[in-house]
Amino acid sequence: MQFEFGRTSRLGNRPVNQDRIEVIESPAGVVLVLGDGLGGKPGGDLAAQTLVDTVSEELALNPLPAEKPGAFLKELLRRAHHKILIAGHEHKPPLQPGTTAVICLIQSGMAWWAHAGDSRLYLFRNGLPLYRTTDHSYVEQLYQEGRISLKKLQSHPMRNYVTQCLGLSVHDPQITTSKGVAIKQGDVLLLCSDGFWDPLDEAQIGLLLDEQKLNLALNDLAERAEAASYPKSDNATAVAIRVISLQQLRPLAQHHKTGAQKHRANAVQNSLDSAIDEIQRAIREYDYEMKTDNNK
């Protein structure tokens, strides 16, 4: 498979950028991960950094392809959760850091994702959002229960209050995982923090991702998000992947390898044939002498 990647991360009107992103590629697939460190308590940047470090380390120990992708992603986030708790405990002075998390795995022409918190994953096709994660947040819960309208959800004073995250609590977070989704050429998978998606319209995001190179589109969108929410703009971070081709390169490489093997086999056979010809020529040349010697 062939991909185009893009990423951006802007400080906004905050003293520290607590968002982190990472892309881990391998011949068997690719993993994207994003964490938005919780700013209510110190250590959000530590939690988000521990998240991306843990995913990278675990993938080095457990390379793709994943046999059970959904369970694999959930376990990655669970391990990151416990490492965040350890990192906070070992910090001087001790901290209770926390972060949202969203992670995506692409392998064998399929995509899976998992998340905790209000950082989102979108799957855009032809500029339209086919899938979006449902936020683990207080106002999203109210909206899903029909207790507030969409308009009130977008302006609710507690819209940034998350109900799930990695870290903070010793209890394992509730992690939502997707089923496998078949991806197509041109699809864009976008992972982003709330500072990126909250001030923007989904149609606006999809349009720019469809029309521009990913790096250019993400930088443009992050700048718009920052300007739209000024002077209270949050860190605005996103990482995206566009499917350029679903063709597997490995079978092609195997084809070349088989061709090389055939070439070597032919060379060996030709060499053997030449040796046999030489032996037969020698037999014919010395046949008379051999018969004369035998008659002595």
Buried (B, 14 or more C-beta within 10 A) or exposed (E): BEBEBBBBBBBBEBEEBBBBBBBBBEEEBBBBBBBBBBBEBBBBBBBBBBBBBBBBBBBEEEEBEBEEBBEBBBBBBBBBBBBBBEBBEEBEEEBBBBBBBBBBBBBBBBBBBBBBBBBBBBBBBEBEBEBBBEBBBBBBBBBEEEEBEEEEBEEBEEBBBBBBBBBBEEEEBEBBBBEBBEBEEBBBBBBBBBBBBBBBEBEEBBBBBBEBEBBEBBBEBBEBBBEEBEEEBBBBBBBBBBBEEBEEEEEEEEEEEEEEEEEEEEEEEEEEEEEEEEEEEEEEEEEEEEEEEEEE
